[in-house]
Each structure stands twice: as C-alpha cells, then as structure tokens.
Amino acid sequence: MISTQTDSHRARGGETAPVAIVGAGTAGSVLALLLAQYGIRSVLVERGTQADPHPRGNVWSIRSMEVLRSIAPELADDFREASAPPLKLRYITWCTSLAGVDLGRCVPLGDPAHTAALLACSPCRPLHLSQNVADPILRAQVLAQPLIEFLPGHALVALSQDAQAATLTLAHCASGKKAQRAARYVIGADGAASGTRQALGIASAATPLQAVVQIHFRANLAHLTSARPSPLYWILNAGVAGALSAHTADDSEWVLSCAVLPPLLTAADIGDAQALAMVRAAIGDAEVPVELMSVRPWNMELRRAATLRRGRALLIGDAAAGFSAIGGFGMNHGIQDAASLAWRLALLLRAGDAAALRDVLLDSYASERRQSIDDHARRTRELSGLSDQVMAAAGLDPAGLGKLAALSASAPVRLLPRALARKLVGGLLAGGLKPLARLAEASGDGAVLRTRVRRTIDRQREVFVTLGMDLGHALSRGFVCREPHPHPRSPNAHTEYWPTTSPGGLIPHAWSGQRGSDLSTRDLARQHPLTLLVQASQRAAWLAALDAVNAQWGIRIACPCIDDSDAAQFRLAAPAFAQALEMAPDGALLVRGDGVVVWRSRHRCAAPAQALADVFATLFSHNNYQS
C-alpha cells in the first residue's frame, strides 16, 4: 500500500479505482475536481511534493474560468481575488525599456464595446494569474475533496492494461519502494515529457518555435508602470529584446523572457550576472533594487501526440499537445481537455463501462481534441506572424533567430571550440539587436522608425483579443449532431464571439431570473454529463423519451424544470428561453457537461422518443467521430 502525507487521503491500494490521473498540475487537478463533482473517485499521482514556485502560464480564458466555476463558485472567486484587477490589464505596451521611450500600446480590455461584450457573453471574465499562484489554490481544493486520493511524491514507472482495467506501477520518489494500483481508466496529465505517454508507446511530434530563457525576479516597478499598467511590456533595445510580464497582482513579481540559441547559448549558460544585466536593461533604471528568484529554460514548440487514446488510457494537457506563449492557448487548452473528458468518464462509469459506449465516448474525445489541437496550432502560427511584424518594423529580421539557430547547429560551428563558438554566435546575436538603439534616438530617423513601429502596433490587438477563439470555437466532428448548414461565424471570428446553439458550439449564456440567483445556462449545462433543456410545458413528453434512452443505453439525461414559476429549477419565461436558445418556445436542446450543444430541435417534436433514437444512432455512428 502506498502512503501519502495526509491521513484523510490514505491510499486504498486493494481497490480498483474508477480513474487514475498521473500528474497533479493544472489539467490533472481540474480533471480530478470535475470528476469529484460528478461523484467519481480518482487517484491523483504527482511526482513532486510541492507546487512549482516558478511563474508559468498566466492567462485564464473565460471558458476556463467557467470550468472552475462549475467545480465551485468560491474557487473561481478565489482566483479572481488573487488576480490582477482589470485596470492593471488594460494595455499591452511596447517600449525601449520601462524607463525609456514608449513605442505604442494596444488596448485589448479597455475598449468599451469589447468590455460590454465580455460582460454579456458569460458569467465569468478572463483573469491574469500565474500558475505558481493558482496551483496551490487548486491543490487546497484537491486536499479538501474526499473523493480524490492524492499521492504526492510518486512516479509512474510502468503501465499495463487488459479488457477490465489498467495496472499502474508506482515508485515512491524518496524511498524507491514500488507498489501497484488498478484503475478502470488512466489519464496522462504529466506534462510535455509525459511518462504516461512514453509507457503507452505513443509518439509525439514537435515543431520547434523558439528556445527561451525566463528570468523570474522581484523589483518594485510601480513608479515606472502605474501610468500605463500592463500585464505585458515588450522591451526593444540594443541590450535586450523580450517580454516583461507581471504574473500576479503583486506589483513586485516579474518575469523577463528572451530568446536563446541552443545548443551554444542556452538558459543554463546565463549566469546570475548576465541575467541581472538583462533585467536592468529591460527596466532602464540601474538604481532599482532587483532580487533574482530563478532562471529557467522553456522550449516553445507546437507539439502533438500521435493519438490521445490507447485502450483505457488517455492524454490531456501538455502530455497531449503544446503551444507557444502567444495567444495563451496552452494551459487553457489543457483545462478544456479535462472538461471534455470529465463528463465522458462520468457518463461511461455510471452506465456500467459498456464497451460500445466506451469506444464512442473515448474515440470521440480523441477526435475532437485532435481537431482543437490543429485549430489552435494554426492560429498560433497566424498570431506569431502578426506579432513578428512589430519586430520587422523596428528593423529586425523575424527570421534572424532561425538563421542563427541553424548556424549554431551547423557543422563548421560545431567543429569550433565551444567557448569560441559561443562567443561567435553571441556576438552575432548582440549585433542583430544593434538596430534597436535607433528607437530611442531623438533624431528624425528615430522619429520615423518609431512612427513605423507604432502603426504596426495599432494592428496587434488581434494577438491579444481571443474571445472568438475561446467561446466561439466549434466542433466539426465528434459527439455532436452537426447540422448541414455552416456554423455561424463572425467575419472577425477569432476575436469576436457570436452566441449560437448550432451543434458543436458552446451554449449561449443567459441568467436565471430567480430572485437572488446567479445561475447561468452554462452553469446548468455543466451540472450533469448530459442535459436536455426544454420548457416545463414540454417536459412530460420528453421525460418518457429520456427513459427510453436510459433503457437502451444506460445513459441518464437530466431534464431540469425551466419556466417562470417560483418552483422552476431555472427561471426563464418562454419568450426569453426561445430568444436565448435560438428556437421556438416548444423546441429542445441537448447539451454536454462541457457546455457544448449536442443537438437541437428548433421547433416542437411530434415524436420525442423517435427523435432521440435518431440522435443517438448518429452519435454512435463510427463516421461521426473518426477523422
């Protein structure tokens, strides 16, 4: 039996757990908490014993915040209280240094029209909060949840599976003692170097984008930032070119990210003195006290596992895919992996783990998330190209780093002594930054260059406004009954969100009219694996049809009472119901636990039982979820 640090989470080694999750980072913890909300027990295995203190992903999308809200409203509140306030997120700023010349800014959150759209489209708003602050909050929720058996300090060393269950061999990281655990399903949430993925023999293909050094430091910079508060400052000068980001509500905690060129110039080659010099060049004020906290490497790459499912094992988060920092997709994509998988596992385990249902639910998960990975990777490339336009306007070659990386890996350079090769490539890198010195010049040439950069910055808002990509991203295949006509899309589909109940999209947000209630249609959808939304006047006819689905497939579908009476579970009068859900008052909407619309009948169904039989025949069609 494997022991843990807390008696309340004592291992139950003799049991077959419903789900074992390897990796207690953001995606793994969210999945365990979502399963607990459905009443599903899980074993959560984590190699580390403490949350990583180094700042990492810090953009929490609206859709991700809705997932946290479905776990517990107070969890979303805790995140909001720890996050930087909206006024501090107003600008994205480009400058020669914090104390230097402002080159321009875009206003992703300060636009009144965009702010109104944010408030109208969801019960949540996006947040700016680093994972090193967020993960301990999640960890506290995990430890307080009796349905989660948490095993810190343990590593997966082997994995096998048969028709009934999977067997995990775990080793205690301190003692090396091994033990086995059985689980119906195993989820690999253990990061880019996933041991679960390797144990399953699943290949992972990667397209390198940029190697980066991240310098985490503390410094009180309020006197330089309060006039134009930003979560992100792009720094462009001859000493350093990179991104300076505030990862928490604390004005004194910062991360400077700059490109490096492995194998000759890696993050490990940057000592404290050089890191401090880079930070001071970014600040532009040598008198500001700076405390270095950590220096870490990060290889930005587009990465995708060859498959996300092998038998009873599945991959989520960084174990499944990787993205660059641009767009803020990585962590949020992992959270949506967890949301997409949680309702499936709950539905499957409640239905008795039937093989036919298993293949439909898990293969459709793999198919849907593969589509999402491809869509987000494509958008990452587009945004990278748009962001590079600022560098080009400033006089840099956007392809220059790639050329230097190729040079550093070339045969002639590899033949040189390492110290000489590093000096050569470092000199070329420093020389490449020299044109940036003109940005701060008071000359006419400097003014012309700054004007050119500012005009390019004016087109950068699309890089930071991803509302359409977040809430508007729709499935074209998977566990949905797509309609023959195209999914409605805004002409500015990546930045602008058009609410719709077209299957494959996210259910539109509408508030319940109950006194004192803050329940949204999205909250309602996330309470159960599957939910049918109909007005109370139509409910009796549909309940009989839902009984037929349960009798045939073992699938229970919730059907809350919706009308404008005091007894309603969700108070929404028929006209408002019809307007919010794009259907007649006697229509019907089938929604998944991740908020995605599965099917709709925009008008009254004469034969509800036959309609649902046809729906599930489509959902169980092999062609519906295979790519």
PETA-V36631 format. One record per run of one state. SS is the DSSP state (H for helix, E for strand, C for the rest). FROM is the first residue (numbers start at 1). TO is the last residue. If there is no record, write none. Layout:
ss:SS from:FROM to:TO
ss:SS from:FROM to:TO
This chain:
ss:C from:1 to:6
ss:H from:7 to:9
ss:C from:10 to:15
ss:E from:16 to:22
ss:C from:23 to:25
ss:H from:26 to:37
ss:C from:38 to:41
ss:E from:42 to:46
ss:C from:47 to:58
ss:E from:59 to:60
ss:C from:61 to:61
ss:H from:62 to:71
ss:C from:72 to:72
ss:H from:73 to:82
ss:C from:83 to:85
ss:H from:86 to:89
ss:C from:90 to:90
ss:E from:91 to:95
ss:C from:96 to:101
ss:E from:102 to:106
ss:C from:107 to:111
ss:H from:112 to:121
ss:C from:122 to:126
ss:E from:127 to:128
ss:C from:129 to:130
ss:H from:131 to:144
ss:C from:145 to:147
ss:E from:148 to:152
ss:C from:153 to:153
ss:E from:154 to:161
ss:C from:162 to:165
ss:E from:166 to:172
ss:C from:173 to:177
ss:E from:178 to:188
ss:C from:189 to:194
ss:H from:195 to:199
ss:C from:200 to:203
ss:E from:204 to:218
ss:C from:219 to:221
ss:H from:222 to:228
ss:C from:229 to:229
ss:E from:230 to:236
ss:C from:237 to:240
ss:E from:241 to:246
ss:C from:247 to:252
ss:E from:253 to:261
ss:C from:262 to:264
ss:E from:265 to:265
ss:C from:266 to:266
ss:H from:267 to:269
ss:C from:270 to:271
ss:H from:272 to:283
ss:C from:284 to:290
ss:E from:291 to:305
ss:C from:306 to:308
ss:E from:309 to:310
ss:C from:311 to:312
ss:E from:313 to:315
ss:C from:316 to:316
ss:H from:317 to:319
ss:C from:320 to:320
ss:E from:321 to:322
ss:C from:323 to:325
ss:H from:326 to:350
ss:C from:351 to:354
ss:H from:355 to:393
ss:C from:394 to:399
ss:H from:400 to:408
ss:C from:409 to:410
ss:H from:411 to:415
ss:C from:416 to:417
ss:H from:418 to:440
ss:C from:441 to:443
ss:H from:444 to:457
ss:C from:458 to:460
ss:H from:461 to:464
ss:C from:465 to:466
ss:H from:467 to:471
ss:C from:472 to:505
ss:E from:506 to:506
ss:C from:507 to:510
ss:E from:511 to:511
ss:C from:512 to:519
ss:E from:520 to:520
ss:H from:521 to:525
ss:C from:526 to:529
ss:E from:530 to:534
ss:C from:535 to:535
ss:H from:536 to:553
ss:C from:554 to:557
ss:E from:558 to:558
ss:C from:559 to:561
ss:E from:562 to:563
ss:C from:564 to:569
ss:E from:570 to:571
ss:C from:572 to:573
ss:H from:574 to:581
ss:C from:582 to:587
ss:E from:588 to:592
ss:C from:593 to:595
ss:E from:596 to:601
ss:C from:602 to:607
ss:H from:608 to:619
ss:C from:620 to:621
ss:H from:622 to:624
ss:C from:625 to:627
